[in-house]
Each structure stands twice: as structure tokens, then as C-alpha cells.
């Protein structure tokens, strides 16, 4: 089972100064920055997925700048992602249309022929057909029963595009493996879509629209699809948001899946945003310690404008929290003293009150429990990855993109190891 990382320009500055809290003045974004496989020295994934909608153009505003998009088209995906070295030659590069970026449109903005040309000319190894996402879901739906007119229209558009996409890829002898995308409003409709895609000639199918579904619902869809297609048909799950639950999907013969979850969790999950291998085949999670920039955090600045806090005092408390954490990391400060200084600075952020006015609050008490567990375990000292060796305690500090994405890259490395351990277990079983 291949773990494909869905990239969204997720790089960091290797020269970032944690003490001064800044990059070198001469830094050029992208050019001086490092992707996860560069800063770690190896790829913490089996491949990368790039969405057409992320690259962007005049129709869909992507994340790339205009000059980055031009370079992407000029040099190709492998060189743009700096995966053109021999040690990365084995990595797959998947592409999809980025259906979430045009979800409000009546029809996808890209034609099948255009996407075939995009994948082929940019050097993708795998390319997904042009789909139109369906959010309706009825777990009991059989075949094409049920479904709104809107859902059925998108179902038909997706299959029409898939047929044209496969024919075009075959006509030009494209250098990538085409994946037919499944969209539906029920397990039955998805199974029907899968059956039709196989009849078109696809032997690799991508299951779309899974992001809002819970694990049991996704399994219902996989079960129905597996019953409708030949056993040799490979399955990919697009945007697999339940990545931490991947072991429970053993038995559905998933060939690959893409996700950003381990990286995104580093800065979008409030409690479980630093990974370590757990006992057996599980994962352990820790809470990173928030120490936001006092002069940049919107919530703290609102408090200053309202006269609740003095900017100078917040800056002092911020520096004290950071200094205490680093002293603790060096063995020069006690856990409880460090925790106290962190909580004093956290109170204005969590409760919008000075620490003395809310130190017994439920929110601050719960936060203290999670932070105490993190400091007691010192998980960054249990990890040998280059991120944790170089950043030390700064990897566990929730503060700015260069720290948060480093923690996310660390999570990718732990997650890839997790997938490999699961695959080894399956091979033995």
C-alpha cells in the first residue's frame, strides 16, 4: 500500500533562526527552501500528488504564484518538486484535478483532453480523470437508486469525462497511468460507477468524495466497489482524511491513498499534533506548546487594543515562556516552573484574562495537563529524525510556519514508518 503525500508547496527554510525568529534577509522563497524529502535527506512518502487546482491558472486561483506555475509547466513536475535526483526516481507522482477548487461550478473547468496533455507534458506517472465532486451520501443506496438531480448530473459528467479521458490518453500513447475517478452518492452508485470505469478499460480506480465521510461509511463504499470490479483492479483513495485509521482498512486491498493529514495535523489539530511510534503498531500523540508571537497574534492584539493587556507585558511573558522552554530542554529549568511560565502567557490567549484571574479555569487546567504530559515525556528527544535533532524543543513549539511545518514533516516521517510496519505485519499474516 503506497502512501502518497498531497503537496501544497509544503517546504521550510533550512536556515531559519529559531532564536532570532526569522529567516536570513537574503532568503528567496522556494529557491532557498527545502521540501520534506530534502530536509530529511530521504522521502517520507512513496510518492507525491499535485492537484491541477493547486497549480492554478486564469480559471482557478491556485496556491502557486504565476512564475511558479510557468516554471512548473516549463520544467515538469519532477524537477519542480526537486524529485529529479536518482534516489527519488522510484517515487510516483500522481495528479488530480482538484475537484474541491471548482466545487461551486456547474461543470469542471478542465476538459479531459486538456488534463491528458497536462499530465503527459509535465511528466506525471499517474493521472486522474476529470471528476465533479458529489457530497450527497445515503449509506443504504443501491445501484442508481436515490440521489438528487444535482448528484446524478455530476455522476454523469464524471463518467463522460472519464471515458473521453481514457480514450485521449490511449490515442496519444500517454506516458502516465490513467485512473478513473469514482463519484457517487451511495455505495451502490459508486459500485455502478466503478463497474462502468472498468468496462471503459481502466484497471486503476480512484475513489473521490471521501473527505466528509466517516470510516464505516468509506468501508461500505469500498466493500460495494470491490464486489463490482475484478480483483486485479487497483484502488486509490483520494484525499484520505482518516489516515490514522488506515490499519482498519486492511482487507479492502487498497493499492494507494493520498493524504496531507500528518502534516496538516501539526498546525490544525489542537491536541494531537506531534506523532511518535506507539507500542505495537499504533501511534502516540502529543500536544505541541503554543507560544504565539505577541505582536502578531490577532487575539492578543485585540486584547491590547481593548486595554486588557499591555503590549510590553505580553512581549515580556512571551520571552519568558520561550526562554523557560529552552532552559528546560537543556536541563537548566524544572518542569513545573517551565509549565507555570508557559501557562501565564497562555492565559491571555485561552481565557482573554491575566493568569491570576483564571488560573483555576477548566480550559487552562486541561491545557496544563496536556502540556505537562508533553514536557514530562520530552518526545522530541525520543526521535532521531533530522528535524528533531536540529530543532530540538522548537519542533514542539506551536509558533509560525517554519516550526509548525517542521513538526508536520516530522509527522510524515513517523507516519511513513507506521505504514511500513503495517505492511510488514500484513505480509507476515
Buried (B, 14 or more C-beta within 10 A) or exposed (E): BBBBBBBBBBBBBBEBEBEEBEBEEEBEEBEBBBBBBBBBEBBBBBBBBBBBBBBBBEEBEBBBEEEBBEBBBEEBBBBBBBBBEEEBEEBBBBBBBBBEBBBEEEEBBBBBBBBBBBBBBBBBBBBBBBBBBBBBBBEEBBBBEBBEEEBBBBBEBBBBBBBBBBBBBEEEEBEBBBBBBBBBBBBBBBBBBBBBBBEBBBBBBBBBBBBEBBBEBBBBBBBBBBEBBEEEBBBBBBBBBBBBEBBEBBEBBBEBBBBBBBBBBBBEBEEBBBBBBEEEEEBBBBBBBBBBBBEEBEEBBEBBEEEEBEBEEBBEBBBBBBEBBBBBBEEEBEEEEBBBBBBBBBBBBBBBBBBEEBBEBEEBEEBBEBBBEBBEEBBBEEBEBBBBEEBBBBBBBBBBBBBBBBBBBBBBBBBBBBBEBBBEEEEEE
